[in-house]
Amino acid sequence: MLKSLFDKIWESHTVKKLNNKIDVLYIDRHYIHEVTSPQAFLELKRKNLSVFRPKKIIGTVDHNVPTINQHLPISDSLSRKQINTLTRNCKNFGITLYELGNKYNGIVHVIGPELGHTLPGMTIVCGDSHTSTHGAFGSIAFGIGTSQVTMVLASQCLLLSKPKQMKIKINGNLRKGVTPKDVILYIISKLGVDAGIGYFIEYSGNTIEKMSMEGRMTICNMSIEMGAKGGLISPDEITFNYIKKSKVFLNDDSKEKIIEYWKSLKTDKDKVFDKEYSLEADEIEPMITFGTNPGTAIKITEPIPYKNVDEKSLDYMGFSKGESLIGKVIDYIFIGSCTNSRIEDLRIAAYVIKGKKKSSNIRAMVVPGSNQVLKQAKEEGLDKIFKKAGFEFRQPGCSACLAMNEDKIPSGKYCVSTSNRNFEGRQGPGSRTLLASPLTASVIAIEGKIVDVNKYIYEKI
């Protein structure tokens, strides 16, 4: 029987079949952070249970952390309480925690891969929907609810129904100025925000194969934005070379053996998926959203469509059908989040910004995804480029992606953001978010308004 990569990982982690629908799945890696773990630990204590395998769990603080003056006490009482609670729980149960100030602290979906805790063939969970990011390494990775966090803490297993499987194949060369963020926004705009409900997606095709690991993580990160449980990509030499540079890797004796196993993690040729799509890379242009879900992405030069547009969404954003976004004045730029805060994202932003100044009407924030990204950016002089251009270069955290710290976009203001969600109030009550790539956000920061990025790239860079 032909099997997909997903089938192979799922079957190798199935501890027991309870019936025709429910499997007991072993979990290799459990990431936790301060927002979704306190209730789970409380439930664990209420039931007088211990953590079954603490060495398989990695903790970090990211959602509530400030992005300036991280050496000072946290002023917000709720944020301080959540972070202190996670610190206490990790200490009590013997769980590794990359706490605030630790040189490896950062956003959970950034530090896991960069430190080598995320590896091919794994099953990975976290109380966070963007856990799908880790699928870029050829793993089954997905977000779970609080009760499931408790279940994994207590047993290192989950009761699950196996989802259906979808293949999205993309072939061809990307145009200049088109990045992985544009690719995933294009996919979601074409297929819709509910296209993936009930499915796990495998991305394939030579466009994906040529992408860096940072790019693949951006693609898998936003699988959840089309309703999918997660997304994954078969591991290859690009994957292995990325892992070899990580902090945690294998000893010399077992390294070659495990890499040989990873090379076997591929979908069988001629495997038929429950649903399949095929897209051409050269159809994709720099993308931007106009509404309040990631499916409202259009080519930056396209007018807002007349058909299938949510009126309430347009009212919230202050836009109208048929309107072009070109020339629209923007107030804020946010470069960060688990989607686009890695060193590759900062490099491309710095490349655009170097030698220029941000527009006077723009407030621009760059928030690295981890202390390791921040360190690398400083070593490459990127921080100086940002600061010289008038950008705020912050310390790591989720920041204005979801505004659980002080980094909020004021009501009514427009923000071009490299994050993953543009829901109403996502970046602060009344804030208006337009999703785009780091490259597009950087060009707009310089111009102070939405411009034809295609023209900018070809004529000015």
C-alpha positions as CSV (number, residue, x, y, z in Angstrom):
1,M,0.0,0.0,0.0
2,L,1.4,3.4,-1.0
3,K,2.0,5.7,1.9
4,S,2.5,9.4,2.4
5,L,5.1,11.0,4.6
6,F,2.3,11.8,7.0
7,D,1.1,8.1,7.0
8,K,4.6,6.9,7.8
9,I,5.2,9.2,10.7
10,W,1.7,8.7,12.1
11,E,1.9,4.9,11.9
12,S,5.4,4.8,13.5
13,H,4.0,6.8,16.5
14,T,0.7,4.9,17.0
15,V,0.9,3.3,20.4
16,K,-2.5,1.7,20.2
17,K,-5.7,1.8,18.1
18,L,-8.7,2.3,20.4
19,N,-11.2,1.8,17.6
20,N,-11.6,2.5,13.9
21,K,-11.5,6.3,14.5
22,I,-9.3,7.0,17.5
23,D,-5.5,6.3,17.8
24,V,-3.2,6.8,20.8
25,L,-0.3,8.8,19.3
26,Y,3.1,9.1,21.0
27,I,4.4,12.7,21.1
28,D,8.2,13.2,20.7
29,R,8.4,16.9,21.5
30,H,6.1,19.1,23.6
31,Y,6.6,22.8,23.6
32,I,5.0,25.0,26.3
33,H,4.8,28.7,26.9
34,E,3.3,31.0,29.5
35,V,-0.2,31.5,28.0
36,T,-1.7,28.0,27.5
37,S,0.2,26.0,30.2
38,P,-0.9,27.3,33.6
39,Q,-4.4,25.7,33.5
40,A,-2.9,22.4,32.3
41,F,-0.4,22.3,35.2
42,L,-3.3,23.1,37.6
43,E,-5.3,20.2,36.3
44,L,-2.3,18.0,36.6
45,K,-1.9,18.9,40.3
46,R,-5.7,18.6,40.9
47,K,-5.5,15.0,39.7
48,N,-2.3,14.4,41.6
49,L,-0.4,13.4,38.5
50,S,3.3,14.0,37.6
51,V,4.9,15.0,34.3
52,F,5.6,11.7,32.6
53,R,8.6,12.6,30.5
54,P,9.9,16.1,31.4
55,K,13.0,15.8,29.2
56,K,10.7,15.7,26.1
57,I,9.3,19.1,27.0
58,I,10.8,22.5,26.2
59,G,9.5,25.8,27.7
60,T,9.9,29.4,26.7
61,V,8.3,32.7,27.4
62,D,7.2,34.7,24.3
63,H,3.6,36.0,24.2
64,N,3.7,38.3,27.2
65,V,7.3,39.4,27.3
66,P,8.2,43.1,26.8
67,T,10.4,43.8,23.8
68,I,12.4,46.6,25.5
69,N,14.2,46.6,28.8
70,Q,13.8,42.9,29.4
71,H,16.3,43.2,32.2
72,L,13.8,45.2,34.3
73,P,10.8,43.7,36.2
74,I,7.8,43.3,34.0
75,S,5.4,46.1,34.7
76,D,2.1,44.4,33.5
77,S,0.8,42.4,36.5
78,L,-0.9,39.7,34.4
79,S,2.1,39.2,32.1
80,R,4.4,39.0,35.2
81,K,2.1,36.4,36.8
82,Q,1.9,34.2,33.8
83,I,5.7,34.2,33.3
84,N,6.4,33.6,36.9
85,T,3.9,30.7,36.9
86,L,5.6,29.0,34.0
87,T,9.0,29.5,35.6
88,R,7.7,27.9,38.8
89,N,6.0,25.0,37.0
90,C,9.1,24.2,34.9
91,K,11.3,24.3,38.0
92,N,8.9,22.0,40.0
93,F,8.6,19.4,37.3
94,G,12.2,19.5,36.0
95,I,11.4,20.9,32.6
96,T,13.9,22.9,30.5
97,L,12.9,26.5,30.3
98,Y,14.5,29.2,28.2
99,E,13.4,32.0,30.5
100,L,13.5,35.7,29.9
101,G,17.1,36.8,29.6
102,N,18.4,33.4,28.6
103,K,20.6,33.6,25.5
104,Y,18.3,31.0,23.8
105,N,15.0,32.7,24.7
106,G,12.6,33.6,22.0
107,I,9.3,32.7,20.2
108,V,8.6,29.0,20.6
109,H,8.3,28.3,16.9
110,V,11.7,30.1,16.3
111,I,13.8,28.7,19.0
112,G,12.6,25.0,18.6
113,P,14.0,24.7,15.1
114,E,17.1,26.9,15.6
115,L,18.2,25.0,18.7
116,G,17.7,21.6,17.1
117,H,14.8,20.5,19.3
118,T,12.6,20.1,16.1
119,L,13.8,17.2,13.9
120,P,12.4,15.2,10.9
121,G,10.0,12.4,11.6
122,M,8.9,13.7,15.0
123,T,5.4,14.3,16.3
124,I,5.4,17.7,17.9
125,V,2.7,19.6,19.8
126,C,2.2,22.9,21.6
127,G,-0.7,24.8,23.0
128,D,-0.4,27.2,20.1
129,S,-2.0,27.0,16.6
130,H,1.2,28.0,14.8
131,T,3.0,24.8,15.9
132,S,2.4,23.9,12.2
133,T,5.6,25.8,11.6
134,H,7.7,22.7,12.6
135,G,6.2,20.7,9.8
136,A,8.9,22.4,7.6
137,F,11.3,19.8,8.9
138,G,9.2,16.8,7.8
139,S,7.4,16.3,11.1
140,I,3.8,16.0,12.2
141,A,3.4,19.2,14.2
142,F,0.1,20.8,15.3
143,G,-1.5,23.0,18.0
144,I,-3.5,21.5,20.9
145,G,-6.0,22.8,23.4
146,T,-5.4,23.1,27.2
147,S,-6.9,19.8,28.1
148,Q,-4.7,18.1,25.5
149,V,-1.7,19.9,27.0
150,T,-2.6,18.2,30.3
151,M,-2.9,14.8,28.6
152,V,0.6,15.1,27.0
153,L,2.2,16.3,30.3
154,A,0.7,13.3,32.1
155,S,1.2,10.6,29.4
156,Q,3.3,11.9,26.5
157,C,0.5,10.7,24.3
158,L,-2.7,12.0,22.7
159,L,-6.0,10.5,21.6
160,L,-6.5,11.5,18.0
161,S,-8.5,10.9,14.8
162,K,-6.3,10.7,11.8
163,P,-7.1,13.6,9.5
164,K,-7.5,13.5,5.7
165,Q,-4.6,14.5,3.6
166,M,-4.1,17.2,1.0
167,K,-1.2,17.8,-1.4
168,I,-0.4,21.3,-2.7
169,K,2.2,21.2,-5.4
170,I,4.0,24.3,-6.7
171,N,6.4,24.3,-9.6
172,G,8.4,27.0,-11.3
173,N,10.7,29.9,-10.4
174,L,9.5,32.7,-8.2
175,R,9.7,36.2,-9.7
176,K,12.0,38.9,-8.3
177,G,10.5,40.4,-5.1
178,V,8.3,37.3,-4.5
179,T,9.0,35.6,-1.2
180,P,7.6,32.5,0.6
181,K,5.2,34.8,2.5
182,D,3.7,35.9,-0.8
183,V,3.5,32.2,-1.8
184,I,1.4,31.2,1.2
185,L,-0.8,34.3,1.0
186,Y,-1.4,33.4,-2.6
187,I,-2.3,29.8,-1.8
188,I,-4.7,30.9,0.9
189,S,-6.3,33.5,-1.3
190,K,-6.8,30.9,-4.1
191,L,-8.1,28.0,-1.9
192,G,-9.8,29.9,0.9
193,V,-9.5,30.1,4.7
194,D,-11.6,27.0,5.2
195,A,-10.0,24.8,2.4
196,G,-7.9,22.9,4.8
197,I,-10.5,22.0,7.5
198,G,-10.1,18.3,8.3
199,Y,-6.9,18.0,6.4
200,F,-3.1,17.8,7.0
201,I,-1.2,19.4,4.0
202,E,1.9,18.2,2.3
203,Y,3.7,20.9,0.3
204,S,5.7,19.7,-2.7
205,G,7.1,20.7,-6.1
206,N,10.4,22.3,-7.2
207,T,9.4,25.7,-5.9
208,I,9.2,24.3,-2.4
209,E,12.3,22.2,-2.8
210,K,14.4,25.3,-3.7
211,M,13.2,27.3,-0.6
212,S,15.4,27.8,2.5
213,M,14.3,26.4,5.8
214,E,13.2,29.9,6.9
215,G,10.9,30.0,3.8
216,R,9.5,26.6,4.4
217,M,8.7,27.5,8.0
218,T,6.8,30.5,6.8
219,I,4.8,28.3,4.4
220,C,4.0,25.7,7.1
221,N,3.4,28.3,9.8
222,M,0.3,29.6,7.9
223,S,-1.2,26.2,7.1
224,I,-3.5,26.8,10.0
225,E,-4.7,30.0,8.4
226,M,-6.6,27.9,5.8
227,G,-8.1,25.7,8.5
228,A,-5.6,22.8,8.2
229,K,-4.4,20.9,11.2
230,G,-0.9,21.4,9.9
231,G,1.5,21.3,7.0
232,L,4.7,19.4,6.3
233,I,7.5,19.2,3.8
234,S,9.7,16.2,3.1
235,P,13.2,16.7,4.6
236,D,16.2,17.0,2.3
237,E,19.8,18.2,2.3
238,I,18.6,21.8,2.9
239,T,16.9,20.5,6.1
240,F,19.9,18.4,7.2
241,N,22.3,21.3,6.7
242,Y,20.1,23.6,8.8
243,I,19.9,21.1,11.6
244,K,23.7,20.5,11.6
245,K,24.2,24.2,12.6
246,S,21.8,23.9,15.6
247,K,22.8,23.9,19.2
248,V,21.5,20.5,20.0
249,F,22.6,17.8,17.6
250,L,23.7,14.2,17.7
251,N,27.0,12.7,18.6
252,D,29.3,11.6,15.8
253,D,28.5,7.9,16.2
254,S,24.7,8.2,15.5
255,K,24.7,11.3,13.2
256,E,25.0,9.5,9.9
257,K,22.6,6.7,10.9
258,I,19.8,9.1,11.8
259,I,20.4,11.2,8.6
260,E,20.0,8.0,6.6
261,Y,16.7,7.5,8.3
262,W,15.6,11.0,7.7
263,K,16.3,10.5,4.0
264,S,13.7,7.8,3.9
265,L,11.0,10.2,5.1
266,K,9.3,10.7,1.7
267,T,5.9,10.1,0.3
268,D,5.7,7.1,-2.0
269,K,5.6,7.9,-5.7
270,D,2.1,7.7,-7.1
271,K,0.5,8.1,-3.7
272,V,-3.0,9.6,-4.2
273,F,-4.1,12.2,-1.6
274,D,-7.7,12.9,-0.5
275,K,-7.4,16.2,-2.3
276,E,-4.7,17.7,-4.5
277,Y,-3.9,21.1,-6.0
278,S,-1.2,22.2,-8.4
279,L,-0.1,25.8,-8.7
280,E,2.4,27.7,-10.9
281,A,5.0,29.9,-9.2
282,D,5.3,32.5,-11.9
283,E,1.6,33.4,-11.3
284,I,2.5,34.8,-7.9
285,E,3.3,38.4,-7.3
286,P,3.9,40.4,-4.1
287,M,0.8,40.0,-2.0
288,I,-1.1,42.1,0.6
289,T,-4.4,41.7,2.4
290,F,-7.2,44.1,2.4
291,G,-9.7,42.5,4.8
292,T,-9.8,40.8,8.2
293,N,-8.7,37.2,7.4
294,P,-5.5,36.0,5.5
295,G,-7.7,34.8,2.6
296,T,-8.3,38.4,1.6
297,A,-4.9,38.6,-0.1
298,I,-4.5,40.2,-3.5
299,K,-1.6,41.1,-5.7
300,I,-0.5,44.4,-4.5
301,T,-1.4,46.1,-7.7
302,E,-4.9,44.6,-7.9
303,P,-8.0,46.5,-6.9
304,I,-10.2,45.1,-4.1
305,P,-12.5,42.6,-5.8
306,Y,-16.3,43.3,-6.2
307,K,-17.3,39.7,-5.7
308,N,-17.2,37.5,-2.6
309,V,-16.1,40.3,-0.3
310,D,-17.3,40.6,3.3
311,E,-18.9,44.1,3.7
312,K,-18.3,44.1,7.4
313,S,-14.6,43.3,6.8
314,L,-14.3,46.3,4.4
315,D,-16.1,48.6,6.8
316,Y,-13.7,47.7,9.6
317,M,-10.7,48.3,7.3
318,G,-12.1,51.5,5.9
319,F,-11.8,50.2,2.3
320,S,-14.4,49.8,-0.5
321,K,-14.9,47.4,-3.4
322,G,-12.9,48.2,-6.5
323,E,-10.5,50.5,-4.6
324,S,-6.8,50.2,-5.3
325,L,-4.5,50.0,-2.2
326,I,-1.8,51.8,-4.1
327,G,-1.2,55.2,-2.5
328,K,-2.9,54.2,0.8
329,V,-1.0,55.9,3.6
330,I,0.2,53.6,6.3
331,D,0.9,54.4,10.0
332,Y,2.9,51.4,11.3
333,I,5.2,48.7,10.1
334,F,5.8,45.5,12.1
335,I,8.5,43.1,11.1
336,G,8.4,40.1,13.4
337,S,6.2,37.1,14.6
338,C,6.7,33.4,14.3
339,T,6.0,33.8,10.6
340,N,8.7,36.3,9.6
341,S,11.2,37.1,12.4
342,R,14.1,34.9,11.4
343,I,17.5,36.1,10.2
344,E,16.6,35.7,6.6
345,D,13.6,38.0,7.1
346,L,15.7,40.6,8.8
347,R,18.4,40.3,6.1
348,I,15.9,41.0,3.3
349,A,14.4,43.9,5.2
350,A,17.8,45.4,5.9
351,Y,18.7,45.0,2.2
352,V,15.8,47.1,1.2
353,I,16.3,49.7,3.9
354,K,20.0,50.1,3.8
355,G,21.0,53.7,3.1
356,K,17.5,55.0,3.3
357,K,15.2,56.6,5.9
358,K,11.7,55.5,6.9
359,S,9.0,57.9,5.9
360,S,8.1,60.4,8.7
361,N,4.5,59.2,9.0
362,I,5.6,55.7,9.7
363,R,6.5,54.1,13.1
364,A,8.5,50.9,12.3
365,M,9.3,48.1,14.6
366,V,11.7,45.2,14.0
367,V,11.3,42.4,16.5
368,P,13.7,39.4,16.2
369,G,12.2,36.0,16.8
370,S,14.9,35.0,19.3
371,N,18.0,36.1,21.1
372,Q,20.0,34.0,18.6
373,V,18.5,35.9,15.7
374,L,19.1,39.2,17.5
375,K,22.8,38.2,18.1
376,Q,23.2,37.2,14.5
377,A,21.6,40.4,13.3
378,K,24.0,42.5,15.4
379,E,27.0,40.5,14.1
380,E,26.0,41.3,10.6
381,G,25.4,45.0,11.4
382,L,21.7,44.7,10.5
383,D,20.7,46.5,13.8
384,K,22.7,49.5,12.7
385,I,20.9,49.6,9.4
386,F,17.5,49.5,11.0
387,K,18.3,52.2,13.6
388,K,20.0,54.5,11.0
389,A,16.8,54.3,8.9
390,G,14.7,55.3,11.9
391,F,13.4,51.8,12.8
392,E,13.0,50.5,16.4
393,F,15.1,47.4,16.8
394,R,13.5,45.5,19.7
395,Q,14.3,42.5,21.9
396,P,12.6,39.1,21.0
397,G,9.0,38.2,21.6
398,C,5.6,37.8,19.9
399,S,5.1,41.5,20.3
400,A,2.6,43.3,18.0
401,C,1.6,40.0,16.3
402,L,-1.1,39.6,18.9
403,A,-0.5,42.5,21.2
404,M,-0.4,40.6,24.5
405,N,2.4,42.9,25.7
406,E,2.7,46.7,25.4
407,D,3.4,46.6,21.6
408,K,-0.1,47.5,20.4
409,I,-1.3,49.3,17.2
410,P,-3.7,52.1,18.2
411,S,-7.3,52.0,17.1
412,G,-8.0,53.1,13.6
413,K,-4.3,53.0,12.5
414,Y,-3.1,51.0,9.6
415,C,-0.2,48.5,10.1
416,V,1.5,46.5,7.4
417,S,2.6,43.5,9.3
418,T,4.7,40.4,8.5
419,S,2.6,38.4,11.1
420,N,0.1,35.7,10.3
421,R,-3.3,37.1,11.3
422,N,-5.3,40.2,10.4
423,F,-8.4,39.6,12.5
424,E,-10.3,42.5,14.0
425,G,-8.3,43.9,16.9
426,R,-5.5,41.3,16.5
427,Q,-2.8,43.9,16.9
428,G,-4.8,46.0,19.4
429,P,-8.4,47.1,19.8
430,G,-9.5,48.8,16.6
431,S,-6.2,48.2,14.8
432,R,-6.2,47.6,11.1
433,T,-3.7,45.0,9.8
434,L,-2.5,44.4,6.3
435,L,-0.4,41.2,6.0
436,A,2.6,41.3,3.7
437,S,6.2,40.0,3.3
438,P,9.2,41.6,5.1
439,L,10.3,42.9,1.7
440,T,7.0,44.5,0.9
441,A,6.7,45.9,4.5
442,S,10.2,47.4,4.2
443,V,9.5,49.2,0.9
444,I,6.3,50.6,2.3
445,A,8.2,51.8,5.4
446,I,10.4,53.9,3.2
447,E,7.7,55.2,1.0
448,G,5.1,55.8,3.8
449,K,2.3,54.4,1.6
450,I,1.5,51.3,-0.3
451,V,3.3,51.2,-3.6
452,D,3.8,48.9,-6.6
453,V,6.6,46.8,-5.0
454,N,7.3,45.2,-8.4
455,K,8.3,48.5,-9.9
456,Y,10.3,49.4,-6.8
457,I,12.2,46.1,-6.9
458,Y,13.1,46.2,-10.6
459,E,13.9,49.9,-10.8
460,K,15.5,50.7,-7.5
461,I,17.2,47.6,-6.4
